[in-house]
Amino acid sequence: MKKTLLALAFAGSLLAVSAQAAPTCPADLDKTACVYFKEGYAAGQDDAKAGMKNAYERHEDSYDSRFETAFAKGYEQGFKDGQKK
């Protein structure tokens, strides 16, 4: 429980930094899943800009396994957008 709360607090701080770049969350995501989607988006965008391969799994310490799907969707979108010039 403590770990989850810490992760959500950390996610909130990351969200504040990346909110400008992140797209609107898909309508089917709840608030918590949306946070992970936006974190995934930021990670994907950063990886693409750094010339890294598309692999959200390298960030497995950044998301709760219950929200892996939301993180992965955000990562894929962010990676795609990060490749645009």
PyMOL Python script that loads the backbone (N, CA, C, O; Angstrom):
from pymol import cmd

cmd.read_pdbstr("""\
ATOM      1  N   MET A   1       0.825  -1.192   0.000  1.00  0.00           N
ATOM      2  CA  MET A   1       0.000   0.000   0.000  1.00  0.00           C
ATOM      3  C   MET A   1       0.867   1.253   0.000  1.00  0.00           C
ATOM      4  O   MET A   1       0.636   2.187  -0.767  1.00  0.00           O
ATOM      5  N   LYS A   2       1.872   1.255   0.877  1.00  0.00           N
ATOM      6  CA  LYS A   2       2.761   2.401   0.963  1.00  0.00           C
ATOM      7  C   LYS A   2       3.485   2.620  -0.366  1.00  0.00           C
ATOM      8  O   LYS A   2       3.671   3.752  -0.811  1.00  0.00           O
ATOM      9  N   LYS A   3       3.890   1.504  -0.990  1.00  0.00           N
ATOM     10  CA  LYS A   3       4.598   1.566  -2.269  1.00  0.00           C
ATOM     11  C   LYS A   3       3.688   2.137  -3.358  1.00  0.00           C
ATOM     12  O   LYS A   3       4.126   2.927  -4.195  1.00  0.00           O
ATOM     13  N   THR A   4       2.420   1.728  -3.338  1.00  0.00           N
ATOM     14  CA  THR A   4       1.465   2.221  -4.323  1.00  0.00           C
ATOM     15  C   THR A   4       1.233   3.715  -4.149  1.00  0.00           C
ATOM     16  O   THR A   4       1.193   4.457  -5.131  1.00  0.00           O
ATOM     17  N   LEU A   5       1.082   4.157  -2.915  1.00  0.00           N
ATOM     18  CA  LEU A   5       0.877   5.580  -2.673  1.00  0.00           C
ATOM     19  C   LEU A   5       2.090   6.394  -3.101  1.00  0.00           C
ATOM     20  O   LEU A   5       1.952   7.474  -3.676  1.00  0.00           O
ATOM     21  N   LEU A   6       3.267   5.875  -2.819  1.00  0.00           N
ATOM     22  CA  LEU A   6       4.486   6.558  -3.236  1.00  0.00           C
ATOM     23  C   LEU A   6       4.554   6.629  -4.757  1.00  0.00           C
ATOM     24  O   LEU A   6       4.925   7.660  -5.319  1.00  0.00           O
ATOM     25  N   ALA A   7       4.197   5.537  -5.419  1.00  0.00           N
ATOM     26  CA  ALA A   7       4.209   5.510  -6.883  1.00  0.00           C
ATOM     27  C   ALA A   7       3.213   6.515  -7.456  1.00  0.00           C
ATOM     28  O   ALA A   7       3.513   7.195  -8.438  1.00  0.00           O
ATOM     29  N   LEU A   8       2.039   6.611  -6.851  1.00  0.00           N
ATOM     30  CA  LEU A   8       1.043   7.568  -7.331  1.00  0.00           C
ATOM     31  C   LEU A   8       1.485   9.007  -7.096  1.00  0.00           C
ATOM     32  O   LEU A   8       1.237   9.879  -7.929  1.00  0.00           O
ATOM     33  N   ALA A   9       2.138   9.256  -5.968  1.00  0.00           N
ATOM     34  CA  ALA A   9       2.656  10.603  -5.706  1.00  0.00           C
ATOM     35  C   ALA A   9       3.721  10.959  -6.728  1.00  0.00           C
ATOM     36  O   ALA A   9       3.746  12.071  -7.256  1.00  0.00           O
ATOM     37  N   PHE A  10       4.599  10.006  -7.002  1.00  0.00           N
ATOM     38  CA  PHE A  10       5.645  10.215  -8.003  1.00  0.00           C
ATOM     39  C   PHE A  10       5.016  10.433  -9.375  1.00  0.00           C
ATOM     40  O   PHE A  10       5.450  11.300 -10.133  1.00  0.00           O
ATOM     41  N   ALA A  11       3.998   9.647  -9.686  1.00  0.00           N
ATOM     42  CA  ALA A  11       3.309   9.776 -10.966  1.00  0.00           C
ATOM     43  C   ALA A  11       2.688  11.163 -11.103  1.00  0.00           C
ATOM     44  O   ALA A  11       2.721  11.764 -12.176  1.00  0.00           O
ATOM     45  N   GLY A  12       2.132  11.656 -10.025  1.00  0.00           N
ATOM     46  CA  GLY A  12       1.543  12.989 -10.049  1.00  0.00           C
ATOM     47  C   GLY A  12       2.559  14.068 -10.334  1.00  0.00           C
ATOM     48  O   GLY A  12       2.276  15.019 -11.062  1.00  0.00           O
ATOM     49  N   SER A  13       3.743  13.926  -9.763  1.00  0.00           N
ATOM     50  CA  SER A  13       4.782  14.924 -10.017  1.00  0.00           C
ATOM     51  C   SER A  13       5.264  14.846 -11.456  1.00  0.00           C
ATOM     52  O   SER A  13       5.534  15.875 -12.076  1.00  0.00           O
ATOM     53  N   LEU A  14       5.374  13.641 -11.994  1.00  0.00           N
ATOM     54  CA  LEU A  14       5.761  13.500 -13.400  1.00  0.00           C
ATOM     55  C   LEU A  14       4.680  14.047 -14.315  1.00  0.00           C
ATOM     56  O   LEU A  14       4.971  14.656 -15.344  1.00  0.00           O
ATOM     57  N   LEU A  15       3.453  13.827 -13.938  1.00  0.00           N
ATOM     58  CA  LEU A  15       2.338  14.305 -14.728  1.00  0.00           C
ATOM     59  C   LEU A  15       2.375  15.822 -14.847  1.00  0.00           C
ATOM     60  O   LEU A  15       2.108  16.367 -15.918  1.00  0.00           O
ATOM     61  N   ALA A  16       2.699  16.494 -13.778  1.00  0.00           N
ATOM     62  CA  ALA A  16       2.767  17.947 -13.801  1.00  0.00           C
ATOM     63  C   ALA A  16       3.815  18.428 -14.790  1.00  0.00           C
ATOM     64  O   ALA A  16       3.629  19.453 -15.446  1.00  0.00           O
ATOM     65  N   VAL A  17       4.910  17.698 -14.901  1.00  0.00           N
ATOM     66  CA  VAL A  17       5.984  18.075 -15.813  1.00  0.00           C
ATOM     67  C   VAL A  17       5.626  17.755 -17.255  1.00  0.00           C
ATOM     68  O   VAL A  17       5.930  18.537 -18.156  1.00  0.00           O
ATOM     69  N   SER A  18       4.986  16.617 -17.484  1.00  0.00           N
ATOM     70  CA  SER A  18       4.745  16.172 -18.850  1.00  0.00           C
ATOM     71  C   SER A  18       3.339  16.481 -19.373  1.00  0.00           C
ATOM     72  O   SER A  18       3.008  16.109 -20.499  1.00  0.00           O
ATOM     73  N   ALA A  19       2.527  17.141 -18.588  1.00  0.00           N
ATOM     74  CA  ALA A  19       1.143  17.374 -18.987  1.00  0.00           C
ATOM     75  C   ALA A  19       1.032  18.177 -20.273  1.00  0.00           C
ATOM     76  O   ALA A  19       0.082  17.984 -21.033  1.00  0.00           O
ATOM     77  N   GLN A  20       1.969  19.066 -20.535  1.00  0.00           N
ATOM     78  CA  GLN A  20       1.907  19.885 -21.733  1.00  0.00           C
ATOM     79  C   GLN A  20       2.045  19.037 -22.988  1.00  0.00           C
ATOM     80  O   GLN A  20       1.381  19.309 -23.988  1.00  0.00           O
ATOM     81  N   ALA A  21       2.895  18.016 -22.958  1.00  0.00           N
ATOM     82  CA  ALA A  21       3.181  17.222 -24.141  1.00  0.00           C
ATOM     83  C   ALA A  21       2.210  16.061 -24.322  1.00  0.00           C
ATOM     84  O   ALA A  21       2.024  15.583 -25.441  1.00  0.00           O
ATOM     85  N   ALA A  22       1.603  15.611 -23.259  1.00  0.00           N
ATOM     86  CA  ALA A  22       0.772  14.413 -23.329  1.00  0.00           C
ATOM     87  C   ALA A  22      -0.582  14.715 -23.954  1.00  0.00           C
ATOM     88  O   ALA A  22      -1.169  15.771 -23.721  1.00  0.00           O
ATOM     89  N   PRO A  23      -1.064  13.773 -24.748  1.00  0.00           N
ATOM     90  CA  PRO A  23      -2.385  13.934 -25.340  1.00  0.00           C
ATOM     91  C   PRO A  23      -3.468  13.661 -24.296  1.00  0.00           C
ATOM     92  O   PRO A  23      -3.174  13.247 -23.175  1.00  0.00           O
ATOM     93  N   THR A  24      -4.686  13.893 -24.668  1.00  0.00           N
ATOM     94  CA  THR A  24      -5.815  13.563 -23.805  1.00  0.00           C
ATOM     95  C   THR A  24      -5.895  12.050 -23.657  1.00  0.00           C
ATOM     96  O   THR A  24      -5.704  11.311 -24.623  1.00  0.00           O
ATOM     97  N   CYS A  25      -6.174  11.607 -22.464  1.00  0.00           N
ATOM     98  CA  CYS A  25      -6.291  10.164 -22.222  1.00  0.00           C
ATOM     99  C   CYS A  25      -7.500   9.598 -22.959  1.00  0.00           C
ATOM    100  O   CYS A  25      -8.506  10.287 -23.123  1.00  0.00           O
ATOM    101  N   PRO A  26      -7.407   8.354 -23.401  1.00  0.00           N
ATOM    102  CA  PRO A  26      -8.581   7.704 -23.991  1.00  0.00           C
ATOM    103  C   PRO A  26      -9.732   7.694 -22.984  1.00  0.00           C
ATOM    104  O   PRO A  26      -9.509   7.569 -21.780  1.00  0.00           O
ATOM    105  N   ALA A  27     -10.928   7.822 -23.469  1.00  0.00           N
ATOM    106  CA  ALA A  27     -12.114   7.920 -22.614  1.00  0.00           C
ATOM    107  C   ALA A  27     -12.348   6.687 -21.752  1.00  0.00           C
ATOM    108  O   ALA A  27     -13.005   6.779 -20.714  1.00  0.00           O
ATOM    109  N   ASP A  28     -11.824   5.537 -22.162  1.00  0.00           N
ATOM    110  CA  ASP A  28     -12.076   4.309 -21.404  1.00  0.00           C
ATOM    111  C   ASP A  28     -11.163   4.141 -20.194  1.00  0.00           C
ATOM    112  O   ASP A  28     -11.287   3.152 -19.471  1.00  0.00           O
ATOM    113  N   LEU A  29     -10.250   5.084 -19.955  1.00  0.00           N
ATOM    114  CA  LEU A  29      -9.328   4.974 -18.825  1.00  0.00           C
ATOM    115  C   LEU A  29      -9.835   5.748 -17.617  1.00  0.00           C
ATOM    116  O   LEU A  29     -10.352   6.857 -17.751  1.00  0.00           O
ATOM    117  N   ASP A  30      -9.683   5.151 -16.427  1.00  0.00           N
ATOM    118  CA  ASP A  30     -10.021   5.877 -15.201  1.00  0.00           C
ATOM    119  C   ASP A  30      -8.864   6.819 -14.855  1.00  0.00           C
ATOM    120  O   ASP A  30      -7.863   6.860 -15.569  1.00  0.00           O
ATOM    121  N   LYS A  31      -8.998   7.565 -13.775  1.00  0.00           N
ATOM    122  CA  LYS A  31      -7.993   8.578 -13.425  1.00  0.00           C
ATOM    123  C   LYS A  31      -6.610   7.989 -13.205  1.00  0.00           C
ATOM    124  O   LYS A  31      -5.617   8.548 -13.672  1.00  0.00           O
ATOM    125  N   THR A  32      -6.533   6.874 -12.501  1.00  0.00           N
ATOM    126  CA  THR A  32      -5.231   6.265 -12.224  1.00  0.00           C
ATOM    127  C   THR A  32      -4.599   5.745 -13.506  1.00  0.00           C
ATOM    128  O   THR A  32      -3.411   5.963 -13.744  1.00  0.00           O
ATOM    129  N   ALA A  33      -5.376   5.064 -14.329  1.00  0.00           N
ATOM    130  CA  ALA A  33      -4.857   4.554 -15.598  1.00  0.00           C
ATOM    131  C   ALA A  33      -4.402   5.706 -16.489  1.00  0.00           C
ATOM    132  O   ALA A  33      -3.427   5.575 -17.229  1.00  0.00           O
ATOM    133  N   CYS A  34      -5.101   6.821 -16.420  1.00  0.00           N
ATOM    134  CA  CYS A  34      -4.725   7.999 -17.205  1.00  0.00           C
ATOM    135  C   CYS A  34      -3.343   8.511 -16.797  1.00  0.00           C
ATOM    136  O   CYS A  34      -2.555   8.919 -17.650  1.00  0.00           O
ATOM    137  N   VAL A  35      -3.052   8.491 -15.508  1.00  0.00           N
ATOM    138  CA  VAL A  35      -1.726   8.906 -15.026  1.00  0.00           C
ATOM    139  C   VAL A  35      -0.657   8.019 -15.646  1.00  0.00           C
ATOM    140  O   VAL A  35       0.366   8.511 -16.123  1.00  0.00           O
ATOM    141  N   TYR A  36      -0.893   6.719 -15.640  1.00  0.00           N
ATOM    142  CA  TYR A  36       0.085   5.794 -16.226  1.00  0.00           C
ATOM    143  C   TYR A  36       0.179   5.952 -17.735  1.00  0.00           C
ATOM    144  O   TYR A  36       1.262   5.811 -18.303  1.00  0.00           O
ATOM    145  N   PHE A  37      -0.929   6.241 -18.389  1.00  0.00           N
ATOM    146  CA  PHE A  37      -0.915   6.501 -19.829  1.00  0.00           C
ATOM    147  C   PHE A  37      -0.006   7.691 -20.128  1.00  0.00           C
ATOM    148  O   PHE A  37       0.830   7.634 -21.030  1.00  0.00           O
ATOM    149  N   LYS A  38      -0.175   8.762 -19.366  1.00  0.00           N
ATOM    150  CA  LYS A  38       0.630   9.969 -19.595  1.00  0.00           C
ATOM    151  C   LYS A  38       2.103   9.741 -19.271  1.00  0.00           C
ATOM    152  O   LYS A  38       2.978  10.285 -19.945  1.00  0.00           O
ATOM    153  N   GLU A  39       2.379   8.944 -18.250  1.00  0.00           N
ATOM    154  CA  GLU A  39       3.778   8.600 -17.945  1.00  0.00           C
ATOM    155  C   GLU A  39       4.379   7.789 -19.085  1.00  0.00           C
ATOM    156  O   GLU A  39       5.518   8.021 -19.492  1.00  0.00           O
ATOM    157  N   GLY A  40       3.607   6.841 -19.593  1.00  0.00           N
ATOM    158  CA  GLY A  40       4.069   6.036 -20.717  1.00  0.00           C
ATOM    159  C   GLY A  40       4.308   6.891 -21.946  1.00  0.00           C
ATOM    160  O   GLY A  40       5.279   6.687 -22.674  1.00  0.00           O
ATOM    161  N   TYR A  41       3.422   7.847 -22.177  1.00  0.00           N
ATOM    162  CA  TYR A  41       3.569   8.761 -23.311  1.00  0.00           C
ATOM    163  C   TYR A  41       4.889   9.519 -23.211  1.00  0.00           C
ATOM    164  O   TYR A  41       5.645   9.597 -24.179  1.00  0.00           O
ATOM    165  N   ALA A  42       5.155  10.074 -22.039  1.00  0.00           N
ATOM    166  CA  ALA A  42       6.394  10.839 -21.842  1.00  0.00           C
ATOM    167  C   ALA A  42       7.624   9.951 -22.024  1.00  0.00           C
ATOM    168  O   ALA A  42       8.605  10.369 -22.640  1.00  0.00           O
ATOM    169  N   ALA A  43       7.576   8.735 -21.495  1.00  0.00           N
ATOM    170  CA  ALA A  43       8.705   7.810 -21.627  1.00  0.00           C
ATOM    171  C   ALA A  43       8.927   7.435 -23.091  1.00  0.00           C
ATOM    172  O   ALA A  43      10.066   7.384 -23.553  1.00  0.00           O
ATOM    173  N   GLY A  44       7.852   7.175 -23.814  1.00  0.00           N
ATOM    174  CA  GLY A  44       7.959   6.827 -25.228  1.00  0.00           C
ATOM    175  C   GLY A  44       8.513   7.965 -26.057  1.00  0.00           C
ATOM    176  O   GLY A  44       9.343   7.760 -26.942  1.00  0.00           O
ATOM    177  N   GLN A  45       8.050   9.158 -25.765  1.00  0.00           N
ATOM    178  CA  GLN A  45       8.531  10.336 -26.486  1.00  0.00           C
ATOM    179  C   GLN A  45      10.026  10.547 -26.226  1.00  0.00           C
ATOM    180  O   GLN A  45      10.792  10.815 -27.152  1.00  0.00           O
ATOM    181  N   ASP A  46      10.425  10.426 -24.975  1.00  0.00           N
ATOM    182  CA  ASP A  46      11.840  10.582 -24.619  1.00  0.00           C
ATOM    183  C   ASP A  46      12.705   9.524 -25.300  1.00  0.00           C
ATOM    184  O   ASP A  46      13.781   9.834 -25.810  1.00  0.00           O
ATOM    185  N   ASP A  47      12.238   8.281 -25.309  1.00  0.00           N
ATOM    186  CA  ASP A  47      12.998   7.200 -25.942  1.00  0.00           C
ATOM    187  C   ASP A  47      13.161   7.446 -27.437  1.00  0.00           C
ATOM    188  O   ASP A  47      14.248   7.262 -27.985  1.00  0.00           O
ATOM    189  N   ALA A  48      12.084   7.860 -28.096  1.00  0.00           N
ATOM    190  CA  ALA A  48      12.148   8.118 -29.539  1.00  0.00           C
ATOM    191  C   ALA A  48      13.124   9.247 -29.842  1.00  0.00           C
ATOM    192  O   ALA A  48      13.931   9.144 -30.766  1.00  0.00           O
ATOM    193  N   LYS A  49      13.051  10.315 -29.073  1.00  0.00           N
ATOM    194  CA  LYS A  49      13.941  11.460 -29.294  1.00  0.00           C
ATOM    195  C   LYS A  49      15.396  11.112 -29.023  1.00  0.00           C
ATOM    196  O   LYS A  49      16.301  11.717 -29.599  1.00  0.00           O
ATOM    197  N   ALA A  50      15.624  10.130 -28.142  1.00  0.00           N
ATOM    198  CA  ALA A  50      16.990   9.699 -27.820  1.00  0.00           C
ATOM    199  C   ALA A  50      17.497   8.640 -28.802  1.00  0.00           C
ATOM    200  O   ALA A  50      18.628   8.171 -28.680  1.00  0.00           O
ATOM    201  N   GLY A  51      16.662   8.263 -29.775  1.00  0.00           N
ATOM    202  CA  GLY A  51      17.063   7.285 -30.771  1.00  0.00           C
ATOM    203  C   GLY A  51      17.051   5.850 -30.269  1.00  0.00           C
ATOM    204  O   GLY A  51      17.692   4.979 -30.858  1.00  0.00           O
ATOM    205  N   MET A  52      16.334   5.600 -29.195  1.00  0.00           N
ATOM    206  CA  MET A  52      16.260   4.248 -28.628  1.00  0.00           C
ATOM    207  C   MET A  52      15.206   3.427 -29.365  1.00  0.00           C
ATOM    208  O   MET A  52      14.372   3.971 -30.089  1.00  0.00           O
ATOM    209  N   LYS A  53      15.255   2.130 -29.173  1.00  0.00           N
ATOM    210  CA  LYS A  53      14.261   1.239 -29.765  1.00  0.00           C
ATOM    211  C   LYS A  53      12.946   1.343 -28.994  1.00  0.00           C
ATOM    212  O   LYS A  53      12.916   1.692 -27.814  1.00  0.00           O
ATOM    213  N   ASN A  54      11.870   1.031 -29.700  1.00  0.00           N
ATOM    214  CA  ASN A  54      10.534   1.052 -29.122  1.00  0.00           C
ATOM    215  C   ASN A  54      10.376  -0.167 -28.211  1.00  0.00           C
ATOM    216  O   ASN A  54      10.158  -1.279 -28.692  1.00  0.00           O
ATOM    217  N   ALA A  55      10.486   0.041 -26.906  1.00  0.00           N
ATOM    218  CA  ALA A  55      10.373  -1.064 -25.947  1.00  0.00           C
ATOM    219  C   ALA A  55       9.932  -0.522 -24.591  1.00  0.00           C
ATOM    220  O   ALA A  55      10.762  -0.164 -23.755  1.00  0.00           O
ATOM    221  N   TYR A  56       8.622  -0.464 -24.382  1.00  0.00           N
ATOM    222  CA  TYR A  56       8.114   0.076 -23.123  1.00  0.00           C
ATOM    223  C   TYR A  56       8.555  -0.766 -21.930  1.00  0.00           C
ATOM    224  O   TYR A  56       8.610  -0.270 -20.805  1.00  0.00           O
ATOM    225  N   GLU A  57       8.871  -2.042 -22.173  1.00  0.00           N
ATOM    226  CA  GLU A  57       9.233  -2.953 -21.087  1.00  0.00           C
ATOM    227  C   GLU A  57      10.467  -2.488 -20.316  1.00  0.00           C
ATOM    228  O   GLU A  57      10.638  -2.851 -19.152  1.00  0.00           O
ATOM    229  N   ARG A  58      11.323  -1.694 -20.945  1.00  0.00           N
ATOM    230  CA  ARG A  58      12.519  -1.223 -20.237  1.00  0.00           C
ATOM    231  C   ARG A  58      12.144  -0.323 -19.055  1.00  0.00           C
ATOM    232  O   ARG A  58      12.968  -0.063 -18.178  1.00  0.00           O
ATOM    233  N   HIS A  59      10.915   0.141 -19.041  1.00  0.00           N
ATOM    234  CA  HIS A  59      10.433   1.031 -17.980  1.00  0.00           C
ATOM    235  C   HIS A  59       9.554   0.285 -16.976  1.00  0.00           C
ATOM    236  O   HIS A  59       8.716   0.900 -16.317  1.00  0.00           O
ATOM    237  N   GLU A  60       9.733  -1.030 -16.852  1.00  0.00           N
ATOM    238  CA  GLU A  60       8.840  -1.827 -16.007  1.00  0.00           C
ATOM    239  C   GLU A  60       8.826  -1.385 -14.549  1.00  0.00           C
ATOM    240  O   GLU A  60       7.876  -1.681 -13.824  1.00  0.00           O
ATOM    241  N   ASP A  61       9.850  -0.693 -14.117  1.00  0.00           N
ATOM    242  CA  ASP A  61       9.867  -0.179 -12.744  1.00  0.00           C
ATOM    243  C   ASP A  61       9.060   1.112 -12.604  1.00  0.00           C
ATOM    244  O   ASP A  61       8.896   1.627 -11.498  1.00  0.00           O
ATOM    245  N   SER A  62       8.560   1.632 -13.719  1.00  0.00           N
ATOM    246  CA  SER A  62       7.831   2.897 -13.711  1.00  0.00           C
ATOM    247  C   SER A  62       6.318   2.741 -13.608  1.00  0.00           C
ATOM    248  O   SER A  62       5.607   3.736 -13.466  1.00  0.00           O
ATOM    249  N   TYR A  63       5.819   1.524 -13.675  1.00  0.00           N
ATOM    250  CA  TYR A  63       4.369   1.344 -13.630  1.00  0.00           C
ATOM    251  C   TYR A  63       3.979   0.125 -12.806  1.00  0.00           C
ATOM    252  O   TYR A  63       4.734  -0.839 -12.678  1.00  0.00           O
ATOM    253  N   ASP A  64       2.794   0.202 -12.264  1.00  0.00           N
ATOM    254  CA  ASP A  64       2.183  -0.903 -11.533  1.00  0.00           C
ATOM    255  C   ASP A  64       1.685  -1.897 -12.584  1.00  0.00           C
ATOM    256  O   ASP A  64       1.070  -1.491 -13.570  1.00  0.00           O
ATOM    257  N   SER A  65       1.935  -3.163 -12.390  1.00  0.00           N
ATOM    258  CA  SER A  65       1.560  -4.167 -13.393  1.00  0.00           C
ATOM    259  C   SER A  65       0.064  -4.153 -13.712  1.00  0.00           C
ATOM    260  O   SER A  65      -0.342  -4.567 -14.799  1.00  0.00           O
ATOM    261  N   ARG A  66      -0.747  -3.684 -12.783  1.00  0.00           N
ATOM    262  CA  ARG A  66      -2.192  -3.601 -13.044  1.00  0.00           C
ATOM    263  C   ARG A  66      -2.516  -2.571 -14.119  1.00  0.00           C
ATOM    264  O   ARG A  66      -3.587  -2.611 -14.723  1.00  0.00           O
ATOM    265  N   PHE A  67      -1.580  -1.645 -14.355  1.00  0.00           N
ATOM    266  CA  PHE A  67      -1.801  -0.575 -15.323  1.00  0.00           C
ATOM    267  C   PHE A  67      -0.824  -0.650 -16.494  1.00  0.00           C
ATOM    268  O   PHE A  67      -0.579   0.341 -17.182  1.00  0.00           O
ATOM    269  N   GLU A  68      -0.273  -1.841 -16.706  1.00  0.00           N
ATOM    270  CA  GLU A  68       0.693  -2.026 -17.798  1.00  0.00           C
ATOM    271  C   GLU A  68       0.081  -1.672 -19.153  1.00  0.00           C
ATOM    272  O   GLU A  68       0.733  -1.041 -19.985  1.00  0.00           O
ATOM    273  N   THR A  69      -1.154  -2.072 -19.372  1.00  0.00           N
ATOM    274  CA  THR A  69      -1.797  -1.798 -20.655  1.00  0.00           C
ATOM    275  C   THR A  69      -1.903  -0.299 -20.912  1.00  0.00           C
ATOM    276  O   THR A  69      -1.633   0.161 -22.021  1.00  0.00           O
ATOM    277  N   ALA A  70      -2.293   0.460 -19.901  1.00  0.00           N
ATOM    278  CA  ALA A  70      -2.409   1.912 -20.059  1.00  0.00           C
ATOM    279  C   ALA A  70      -1.041   2.532 -20.322  1.00  0.00           C
ATOM    280  O   ALA A  70      -0.906   3.392 -21.191  1.00  0.00           O
ATOM    281  N   PHE A  71      -0.023   2.097 -19.574  1.00  0.00           N
ATOM    282  CA  PHE A  71       1.331   2.613 -19.771  1.00  0.00           C
ATOM    283  C   PHE A  71       1.800   2.292 -21.189  1.00  0.00           C
ATOM    284  O   PHE A  71       2.350   3.154 -21.874  1.00  0.00           O
ATOM    285  N   ALA A  72       1.583   1.046 -21.629  1.00  0.00           N
ATOM    286  CA  ALA A  72       2.029   0.619 -22.958  1.00  0.00           C
ATOM    287  C   ALA A  72       1.342   1.416 -24.068  1.00  0.00           C
ATOM    288  O   ALA A  72       1.987   1.800 -25.044  1.00  0.00           O
ATOM    289  N   LYS A  73       0.044   1.667 -23.925  1.00  0.00           N
ATOM    290  CA  LYS A  73      -0.676   2.462 -24.931  1.00  0.00           C
ATOM    291  C   LYS A  73      -0.109   3.876 -25.002  1.00  0.00           C
ATOM    292  O   LYS A  73       0.105   4.415 -26.088  1.00  0.00           O
ATOM    293  N   GLY A  74       0.129   4.467 -23.840  1.00  0.00           N
ATOM    294  CA  GLY A  74       0.711   5.804 -23.807  1.00  0.00           C
ATOM    295  C   GLY A  74       2.105   5.821 -24.399  1.00  0.00           C
ATOM    296  O   GLY A  74       2.468   6.732 -25.143  1.00  0.00           O
ATOM    297  N   TYR A  75       2.883   4.801 -24.063  1.00  0.00           N
ATOM    298  CA  TYR A  75       4.254   4.702 -24.576  1.00  0.00           C
ATOM    299  C   TYR A  75       4.248   4.633 -26.103  1.00  0.00           C
ATOM    300  O   TYR A  75       5.003   5.345 -26.764  1.00  0.00           O
ATOM    301  N   GLU A  76       3.402   3.780 -26.652  1.00  0.00           N
ATOM    302  CA  GLU A  76       3.339   3.625 -28.113  1.00  0.00           C
ATOM    303  C   GLU A  76       2.984   4.946 -28.787  1.00  0.00           C
ATOM    304  O   GLU A  76       3.586   5.318 -29.794  1.00  0.00           O
ATOM    305  N   GLN A  77       2.001   5.653 -28.226  1.00  0.00           N
ATOM    306  CA  GLN A  77       1.600   6.942 -28.799  1.00  0.00           C
ATOM    307  C   GLN A  77       2.726   7.962 -28.674  1.00  0.00           C
ATOM    308  O   GLN A  77       3.018   8.689 -29.623  1.00  0.00           O
ATOM    309  N   GLY A  78       3.353   8.014 -27.509  1.00  0.00           N
ATOM    310  CA  GLY A  78       4.452   8.952 -27.294  1.00  0.00           C
ATOM    311  C   GLY A  78       5.645   8.650 -28.178  1.00  0.00           C
ATOM    312  O   GLY A  78       6.287   9.566 -28.693  1.00  0.00           O
ATOM    313  N   PHE A  79       5.948   7.371 -28.360  1.00  0.00           N
ATOM    314  CA  PHE A  79       7.075   6.984 -29.218  1.00  0.00           C
ATOM    315  C   PHE A  79       6.802   7.418 -30.653  1.00  0.00           C
ATOM    316  O   PHE A  79       7.680   7.954 -31.330  1.00  0.00           O
ATOM    317  N   LYS A  80       5.587   7.183 -31.103  1.00  0.00           N
ATOM    318  CA  LYS A  80       5.193   7.577 -32.464  1.00  0.00           C
ATOM    319  C   LYS A  80       5.301   9.093 -32.629  1.00  0.00           C
ATOM    320  O   LYS A  80       5.861   9.577 -33.612  1.00  0.00           O
ATOM    321  N   ASP A  81       4.765   9.833 -31.668  1.00  0.00           N
ATOM    322  CA  ASP A  81       4.817  11.293 -31.740  1.00  0.00           C
ATOM    323  C   ASP A  81       6.243  11.818 -31.598  1.00  0.00           C
ATOM    324  O   ASP A  81       6.591  12.837 -32.194  1.00  0.00           O
ATOM    325  N   GLY A  82       7.064  11.133 -30.816  1.00  0.00           N
ATOM    326  CA  GLY A  82       8.451  11.551 -30.612  1.00  0.00           C
ATOM    327  C   GLY A  82       9.315  11.383 -31.844  1.00  0.00           C
ATOM    328  O   GLY A  82      10.362  12.021 -31.958  1.00  0.00           O
ATOM    329  N   GLN A  83       8.892  10.534 -32.768  1.00  0.00           N
ATOM    330  CA  GLN A  83       9.644  10.328 -34.006  1.00  0.00           C
ATOM    331  C   GLN A  83       9.365  11.414 -35.032  1.00  0.00           C
ATOM    332  O   GLN A  83      10.130  11.577 -35.982  1.00  0.00           O
ATOM    333  N   LYS A  84       8.287  12.152 -34.856  1.00  0.00           N
ATOM    334  CA  LYS A  84       7.940  13.235 -35.787  1.00  0.00           C
ATOM    335  C   LYS A  84       8.907  14.389 -35.599  1.00  0.00           C
ATOM    336  O   LYS A  84       9.333  14.680 -34.481  1.00  0.00           O
ATOM    337  N   LYS A  85       9.245  15.031 -36.675  1.00  0.00           N
ATOM    338  CA  LYS A  85      10.186  16.159 -36.581  1.00  0.00           C
ATOM    339  C   LYS A  85       9.492  17.460 -36.848  1.00  0.00           C
ATOM    340  O   LYS A  85      10.124  18.516 -36.812  1.00  0.00           O
TER     341      LYS A  85
END
""", "prot")
cmd.dss("prot")
cmd.show_as("cartoon", "prot")
cmd.util.cbc("prot")
cmd.orient("prot")
